[in-house]
Every structure is written in structure tokens, then in C-alpha cells.
């Protein structure tokens, strides 16, 4: 796991989101991903999304509602088998995403927090 290039990951993560291509976005996540987000609560009825297919459905709806969505990575914090990406969206809202990685380099758990 120490071979993961966190800076490269963050660039690919940003590029995936800015493409609005769900396959490109979800490429980084394992099949049994657990994703935590307060924003998911409004769209799904739960603040925790379980599994890649459920995450795809959530993000598809979110992207439909925000066709101009763009992320700009502000900073990357590297940890042991995890990282935090801080970023701003197209409206200037600051957010942070914490990502935990499995041995295969895929994200197994993630949590997003947004400044409102």
C-alpha cells in the first residue's frame, strides 16, 4: 500500500469527477465500498451508502442535479493506507473527503464533509 501515489490519485480523482463519467469516477472504489455523506441523506434517505452499485445510483442522481459540477483539489493529506482530499466545488463550497484504501489500492471506505 505504501506504493500508492496520493498526489496522482488526487489528480485522477479530480479528473474523474470533472468528466462526469461514472465509470471513471467509480474506478477508484471497491465493490463493497461504504460511503458516508450528509448530502446522501437528502437523495437516498440514508447518510451511508453500501456498495458500488448503490453509490453509482446516488452519484448519477447527484450529477443530474448539478450538471455544472466541477471540483478543484485544494490540498492532499497523506496517511497510512488513507488520505484526505480537500477541494472546492464550482460554487466555491469547501469540502473534504477521507478515503481508506485496501491492499489492492481501491477505496474501501470514504466520508465526505462539506462546509455550508
C-alpha positions as CSV (number, residue, x, y, z in Angstrom):
1,X,0.0,0.0,0.0
2,X,2.9,2.3,0.6
3,X,3.4,2.5,-3.2
4,X,0.2,4.5,-3.7
5,X,1.0,7.9,-5.2
6,X,-1.5,10.1,-3.3
7,X,-0.9,13.1,-5.4
8,X,-1.5,11.2,-8.6
9,X,-4.6,9.6,-7.1
10,X,-6.0,13.1,-6.2
11,X,-5.4,14.3,-9.8
12,X,-7.2,11.3,-11.2
13,X,-10.0,11.6,-8.7
14,X,-10.5,15.3,-9.7
15,X,-10.3,14.5,-13.4
16,X,-12.8,11.7,-13.0
17,X,-15.3,13.9,-11.2
18,X,-14.8,16.8,-13.7
19,X,-15.5,14.4,-16.6
20,X,-18.9,13.4,-15.0
21,X,-18.2,9.9,-16.3
22,X,-19.4,7.5,-13.6
23,X,-17.2,4.6,-14.7
24,X,-14.2,6.9,-14.5
25,X,-15.3,8.1,-11.0
26,X,-16.1,4.7,-9.6
27,X,-12.9,3.1,-11.0
28,X,-11.2,4.0,-7.7
29,X,-13.7,2.2,-5.4
30,X,-14.1,-1.4,-4.5
31,X,-17.4,-3.3,-5.0
32,X,-18.3,-3.2,-1.3
33,X,-17.4,0.4,-0.7
34,X,-19.0,2.1,2.3
35,X,-19.5,5.9,1.7
36,X,-20.7,8.4,4.4
37,X,-22.2,11.7,3.4
38,X,-24.8,14.0,4.9
39,X,-25.7,15.1,1.4
40,X,-26.7,11.5,0.5
41,X,-29.3,11.6,3.2
42,X,-31.5,14.0,1.2
43,X,-31.3,12.0,-2.0
44,X,-31.3,8.4,-0.6
45,X,-32.8,8.6,2.8
46,X,-29.6,7.4,4.3
47,X,-26.3,9.1,5.1
48,X,-24.4,5.8,4.5
49,X,-24.2,4.2,1.0
50,X,-23.3,0.5,0.8
51,X,-21.8,-1.0,-2.3
52,X,-20.6,0.3,-5.7
53,X,-23.9,0.0,-7.5
54,X,-25.8,2.0,-4.8
55,X,-23.0,4.6,-4.9
56,X,-23.4,4.7,-8.7
57,X,-27.1,5.4,-8.4
58,X,-26.6,8.1,-5.8
59,X,-23.9,9.9,-7.7
60,X,-25.8,9.6,-11.0
61,X,-28.7,11.4,-9.4
62,X,-26.4,14.0,-7.8
63,X,-24.7,14.7,-11.1
64,X,-28.0,15.1,-12.9
65,X,-29.0,17.7,-10.4
66,X,-25.6,19.5,-10.7
67,X,-24.7,19.5,-14.4
68,X,-22.1,22.3,-13.9
69,X,-20.3,20.5,-11.0
70,X,-16.5,20.9,-11.1
71,X,-14.1,20.0,-8.3
72,X,-10.8,21.7,-7.7
73,X,-8.4,19.9,-5.3
74,X,-7.1,22.4,-2.7
75,X,-4.8,20.0,-0.7
76,X,-3.9,16.4,-0.1
77,X,-3.1,14.9,3.3
78,X,-1.4,11.6,3.2
79,X,-1.8,9.0,5.9
80,X,-1.3,5.3,6.5
81,X,-3.5,3.5,3.9
82,X,-5.7,6.6,3.8
83,X,-5.8,10.2,2.6
84,X,-7.8,13.3,2.9
85,X,-8.6,15.4,-0.2
86,X,-9.8,19.0,0.4
87,X,-11.5,20.6,-2.6
88,X,-13.9,23.3,-3.7
89,X,-16.8,22.8,-6.0
90,X,-18.0,25.1,-8.8
91,X,-19.8,27.3,-6.3
92,X,-16.7,27.7,-4.0
93,X,-18.0,25.4,-1.3
94,X,-15.1,23.8,0.6
95,X,-15.3,20.1,1.2
96,X,-13.1,17.3,2.5
97,X,-13.1,13.6,1.6
98,X,-11.4,11.0,3.7
99,X,-10.5,7.8,1.7
100,X,-9.4,4.5,3.2
101,X,-7.6,2.0,0.9
102,X,-7.5,-1.7,0.7
103,X,-4.3,-3.7,-0.2
104,X,-5.3,-3.5,-3.9
105,X,-5.2,0.3,-3.8
106,X,-9.0,0.6,-4.1
107,X,-11.1,2.8,-1.8
108,X,-12.9,0.6,0.8
109,X,-14.4,3.4,2.8
110,X,-14.9,7.1,2.2
111,X,-16.5,10.0,4.0
112,X,-17.4,13.4,2.6
113,X,-17.8,16.6,4.7
114,X,-19.0,19.9,3.2
115,X,-18.8,23.4,4.6
116,X,-22.2,25.0,4.1
